[in-house]
Amino acid sequence: MIQAQSFPGAFLKRAAIAALVVFALGGCTTIKGWFGGNKNKQNEPAELTDFTASAQVSKLWSAQAGKGEKRLGVRQRPAVADGRVYAAAVEGGVRAFDLRSGKPVWHYESELLLGGGPGAGEGLVVVGGMEGDVIALDAATGAEKWKAKVSNEVIAAPAVGNGLVIVRANDGRVSAFDAATGERRWFWSKELPVLTVRGNGTPTLGPGYVFIGNDDGTVTALSMSDGTELWTQTVGQAEGRSELERMADVDGPPVLDGTTLYATSYKKETLAIDAPSGRPLWTKDNGGVGGLGLGAGSVVVADPGGTVWALDRSSGAAMWQQAGLVRRNLSAPAVQGDYAVVGDFDGYVHWLKLSDGTFAARSRVGGDPVLAQPVVADGILIVQNTEGELTAFEVK
């Protein structure tokens, strides 16, 4: 989904509308009857083929977080901390569940429209709203601790750590709040392109750093203490003749492993960065929107066309690709043990072997899309579909 940012001038508005029309026509790949009714097999989602499962996947539990996002494109996903799963839906407030059993623990009721999903840590669960509200809850009881307001809708989970709550608003502004009181400590802002992919990545916390994926294809490191910009590095080059072609969003959260930061962009580029200095270590022209999964020796990405890639963590070299899910509107990958896991537009969840990318298992969580990156904690994988349904899986 593409969104046009708010800029003055009739020309930019017309350009944004024209680009959206082009995208809409190009994206209607499953609609029959256009211009004579011929069925174009090449533009349809790949049909799923049978295979012999090599992994045993068991469903542990399912639960409802509330009324889901449907077509809002915010990719709501749960957060896990201290043996609990915290989940929000657009309507229905915030809920906590036991990680292993799915048993409800508490429910915070709210009339606000919530976006992006919650962030959890340091005894807090924090969620943002579609009108810029920020709500901090006690992780143990669900009691409200404090509220704040930011400048635009919040469609990414806040990050909680080091005594701060970091909130990324959809207008490119990042705000830091005191985790105990909700007092604003600092803010930082980034100018946005005319057109962006709908969605934002959760800020990534490091020792003294906050890493932000930006809509112009860059990643920025900020000082945790005061929000000072330390470095900015380009992941995806915003090149092209039109605003549509220049879209290069880094919409998934950068992943920090030791001193190496990994980020991927809508421009099909993935970058490994030396986190303290911002120096590029390697770049590869495979990547996608929504984030990446990190295996023991690989970085796993799903490109916008639906091909899943495994890249060598040390060099970026392609290890394998899996094209059996093209045009199925995949989620970003997660890594569960020896498997990469992606969801698709039809509610299927696919397990691929990390060793060679072959299909290992498949399950379905209703018929609604799984757009958000799955979450893995203590060996358990949790997916949230666009109807707000949570499902937990274990793999053997």
ABEGO torsion letter per residue (X at the ends): XBBBBBBBEAAAAAAAAAAAAAAAAAABAABBGBGGGBBBAAABBBBBBBBBBABBBBBABBBBAEBBAEAAGAGBBBBBBGGBBBBBBABGEBBBBBAAAGBBABBBBBABBBBGEBBBEGGBBBBBBAAGBBBBBBAAAGBBABBBBBABBBABBBBBEGGBBBBBBAAGBBBBBBAAAGBBABBBBBBBBABBBBEBBBBBBBBGBBBBBBAAGBBBBBBAAAGBBABBBBABBBBEABAAAABABBABBBBBBEABBBBBBAAGBBBBBBAAAGBBABBBABEBBGEBBBBAABBBBBBAAGBBBBBBAAAGBBABBBAAABGAGBBBBBBBEABBBBBBAAGBBBBBBAAAGBBABBBBBEABBBABBBBBBGGBBBBBBAAGBBBBBBBX
